[in-house]
Amino acid sequence: MTQVQTPTGLRRNAIGLREVLFQSITAMAPGAAIAASIPAGAAFAGGALPLSVIVALVACLFTASSIGELARHLPAAGSVATYTSRGLHPTLGFLVAWGYVFVEALVPSLLLLQLGFTTAAVLHGEWASYPADLWWPWALLGALIIGAAGYFGVRASAEMGTILGAFEILVFVVLAVLFVIKAGSANTLSVFGTSFTPSDHAGAAGVIAGSVYTVLAFSGFEAAAPLAEEAKDPRRTIRRAVIGATLGIGLIYVFTTYAADVLVGPGKFAGFGTSGALSWDGIARASYGLFWVLVFLAIVNSTIANANAGSNVSTRTAYALGRIGIFPRSFTRVHPVHRSPLVPVAIQFVIAVVVTLVLGFAYTPVTAFLLIATIIVIVVVAVYILVNAACIGFFLRHQRSSFNPLLHVIFPVLGIVAFVPALLTAAGLPVFSFVARLTPPVSYAGPIVGAWMVLGLVYLAYLWSRHRQRVVDTGLVHVDSDVDGEPVATAEMA
């Protein structure tokens, strides 16, 4: 009797360029970024905010290029950890993996909190009888949705992300077109200069300051990389998705910011924010009445899509770490039909629910959101800096035949330079005049990240002395398959 062998490993060739592209797009949460993240730069750039968005886009494209180049040669679920391990050193690759899986596991909680307080606030505003603080049922509903998507595998999760991502983009692009039409003769290219910056951040200084806050709206563009082992032709697909998402969404950011700017008036745009009359919700209500409902739905949609993308990243990274023994081997157990990593998906669901409820009730959902956001940005921006450095190291050490000075030195260096101010801003270190000091409990973000990384260093010391190969294996590439579908390590270690 022939024994039927149970499939192992993630599902190969399960998704194509479209799904992988939307993994990065939804991880950037364009709807939420347009309505909430980008307006944070208006106080510094004022009516010149569209120019700040262009500066941020160019800066992010440098890093997207580095990630795309590395993904061409190192397509693995370990993504940024694999890149850093091969380009710099396995110990740094381990620390990147340790920090990256931590913050990506927090991404769903971040978005579930936003889903909760946004929905509660809107319902209370429309119907005063609805309690303003009844946010948690909506957060739990969101957790169930992303948990189910993760359980049913990458195809279901990616298809959901594609649909949700397309909807939020469509809403804001259509509304932006309507704003441009309504602005009429007020349309002007002068917003792409420095003449409308506020007096206390005049000229180029205001544009640069605005770009530092705006660059955080691009966070997540690398999220396609951990799906490399489930994507068709990953050596090309991942690179196209990362760069395409950054460029495409960046141009949408520029257009939507321009549209809101000319409608409000460049001279008044320094007061543009996330709520009130001078906000996307406010100008949508004033201009097109019930169109604000679509804006609200797009923002809610964006939170779910982003939470789903973050869950995909954290579970695939955890799976990769389980495969090499850094996490328990049980993390590699996959569903026999859906081929989803069951243990990481289950743990991610528990983390999402517990962190959301504990921090949301301990502080407020808005305060908890800001705390988690700061933790995530500190680590992610640091990872971007290390990946840029890894791009230089990898092509100089391992791929001299493919070495290109522009792509593999100049762009990565510019990416590092661009993200250092963003890192200092996220950490609240007042090196620049526009950096605001963080106050408790948001200021706890630095110590929390520090404590997690110290724990990682202790674990690294143990592994390096007792199981060094597990650390070295963070640099292994899993691209080929045996007959059972389990990826085989193919990378040579220097």
C-alpha positions, 0 to 999 in steps of 0.5 A, spaced: 500 500 500 502 506 498 503 511 503 500 518 502 505 523 504 503 529 507 505 536 504 510 540 508 512 547 507 508 553 505 504 553 498 509 554 492 507 558 486 500 560 490 500 568 488 502 572 483 505 579 482 498 582 483 497 579 490 504 580 492 504 587 490 497 589 494 501 585 500 506 591 500 500 596 498 496 594 504 501 594 508 503 601 507 495 603 509 494 608 503 487 610 506 489 611 513 496 614 511 492 619 506 487 621 512 492 621 518 499 620 517 501 625 511 497 631 515 502 630 520 507 634 516 502 639 514 504 643 520 511 643 518 511 644 510 504 648 510 502 648 503 508 646 500 506 639 503 506 636 496 513 637 495 515 634 502 511 628 499 515 628 493 522 628 497 519 622 502 517 618 495 524 619 492 528 617 499 523 611 500 525 609 493 532 608 495 531 603 500 526 600 496 531 599 490 536 596 495 530 591 498 528 589 490 536 588 488 537 583 494 530 580 493 532 578 486 538 574 489 535 572 496 528 570 495 526 567 502 521 568 507 526 571 512 526 577 507 530 582 511 533 578 516 536 574 510 538 580 507 542 582 513 545 576 515 548 575 508 550 582 507 553 584 513 553 578 518 549 572 521 549 576 528 546 582 525 541 578 521 539 574 527 537 581 531 534 584 525 529 578 525 528 578 532 526 586 532 522 585 525 518 579 528 516 583 534 514 589 531 510 586 525 506 582 530 504 588 533 502 591 527 495 588 527 494 591 534 496 597 532 490 597 526 485 594 530 486 600 535 485 605 530 479 601 527 476 601 534 476 608 536 475 610 529 468 607 528 466 608 535 468 616 534 464 616 528 458 612 530 458 617 536 458 623 532 452 621 528 448 618 534 450 621 540 446 615 544 452 610 541 457 610 547 464 614 545 468 609 548 465 602 546 471 601 541 473 594 543 467 590 539 470 593 533 477 591 534 475 584 536 471 583 529 477 585 526 481 580 529 476 575 527 477 577 520 484 577 519 485 571 523 480 567 519 484 570 513 491 567 515 488 560 517 485 559 510 492 561 507 496 566 503 491 565 497 485 567 501 489 573 505 492 576 499 485 576 495 482 579 501 488 584 501 487 586 493 480 587 494 480 592 500 487 595 497 483 597 491 477 599 494 481 604 499 485 607 493 479 608 488 475 612 494 481 617 495 483 618 488 476 619 486 475 624 491 481 627 490 479 628 482 473 631 485 477 636 489 481 638 483 475 640 479 472 643 485 478 647 486 478 650 479 482 656 478 485 655 485 489 649 482 497 651 482 503 648 481 506 653 486 505 648 492 511 644 489 515 650 491 517 653 498 513 659 498 507 656 502 511 654 508 509 656 515 514 662 517 517 658 523 519 653 518 520 657 512 523 655 506 527 648 504 527 647 512 520 646 512 519 642 506 525 637 509 521 637 516 515 635 513 518 630 509 521 626 515 514 626 518 511 624 511 516 618 510 513 614 515 506 613 511 511 609 506 512 604 512 511 597 510 513 597 502 517 592 504 512 587 506 512 583 499 518 580 501 516 575 506 511 572 501 517 570 496 516 562 497 509 563 496 510 567 490 511 565 482 517 567 480 519 570 486 526 573 484 522 578 479 516 578 482 518 581 489 522 586 486 517 589 482 512 589 487 516 592 492 518 598 487 512 598 484 508 599 491 513 604 493 512 608 486 505 607 485 502 609 492 507 615 492 504 618 486 497 617 489 500 620 496 502 626 491 496 627 488 491 626 493 495 631 498 495 636 492 488 635 491 486 637 498 492 643 498 489 646 493 481 645 495 483 648 502 488 653 500 495 653 500 496 659 505 491 655 510 494 648 509 498 648 515 492 647 519 490 641 516 490 635 520 486 628 522 479 631 524 475 637 524 473 642 518 480 642 516 481 634 515 479 629 509 473 628 513 471 635 514 472 637 507 469 631 504 463 633 508 463 640 506 464 639 499 460 633 497 455 631 503 455 624 504 461 622 500 464 622 507 461 615 508 466 613 503 472 616 506 470 613 513 469 606 510 476 607 506 479 608 512 476 602 516 478 598 510 485 600 510 486 598 517 483 591 516 487 591 510 494 593 513 492 588 519 492 583 514 498 584 511 502 585 518 499 578 520 502 575 513 509 578 515 509 576 522 507 569 521 511 568 515 517 571 518 516 566 525 515 560 520 522 562 517 525 562 524 522 556 526 525 552 520 532 554 522 531 552 530 531 559 532 523 559 534 520 552 536 520 547 530 512 547 531 512 554 528 513 550 521 507 546 522 502 547 516 495 546 515 494 540 510 490 543 505 491 551 506 498 550 507 498 556 512 503 556 518 498 554 524 502 555 530 504 562 528 497 564 525 494 562 532 499 566 536 498 572 532 491 572 533 492 571 541 497 577 541 493 581 537 487 580 541 491 581 548 495 587 546 489 591 543 485 590 549 490 590 555 493 597 552 487 599 550 484 599 557 490 600 560 491 607 557 486 609 551 485 606 544 488 612 541 494 613 546 495 605 546 495 606 538 501 612 539 505 607 543 505 601 539 506 606 532 512 609 536 515 602 537 514 599 530 517 605 527 523 605 531 525 598 529 522 598 522 526 604 520 532 601 523 531 595 519 531 599 513 538 603 515 541 596 516 538 593 509 541 599 505 548 597 508 546 590 507 545 591 500 552 594 499 555 588 503 552 583 499 554 585 492 561 587 494 562 580 497 558 575 494 555 578 487 561 582 484 559 580 477 552 583 478 555 589 482 553 596 480 555 602 483 549 606 482 544 601 485 549 598 490 552 603 493 549 610 491 542 608 492 543 605 499 547 610 502 542 615 500 537 611 503 541 611 510 542 618 510 534 619 508 532 614 514 537 617 519 532 623 521 526 619 521 529 614 526 531 620 530 524 623 530 520 616 531 525 616 537 523 623 540 531 625 540 531 632 539 537 632 534 533 637 529 529 643 531 523 640 528 523 633 533 518 633 538 520 630 545 515 624 547 511 624 553 509 618 557 506 613 556 509 614 548 516 615 551 516 608 553 517 605 546 524 606 546 525 602 553 520 597 550 524 596 544 531 596 548 528 591 553 526 586 547 533 587 543 537 586 550 533 579 551 535 578 543 542 579 545 542 574 551 538 569 546 543 570 541 549 569 546 546 563 548 545 560 540 552 563 538 555 559 544 551 552 543 547 552 537 551 557 532 549 554 526 542 556 527 544 563 527 548 562 521 542 559 518 538 566 518 542 567 511 540 561 508 536 562 502 530 557 501 528 557 493 528 550 491 524 545 492 524 537 493 518 533 491 514 534 497 515 541 496 519 543 502 524 548 501 531 546 501 537 551 503 541 553 497 545 559 499 553 558 500 555 561 506 562 566 506 
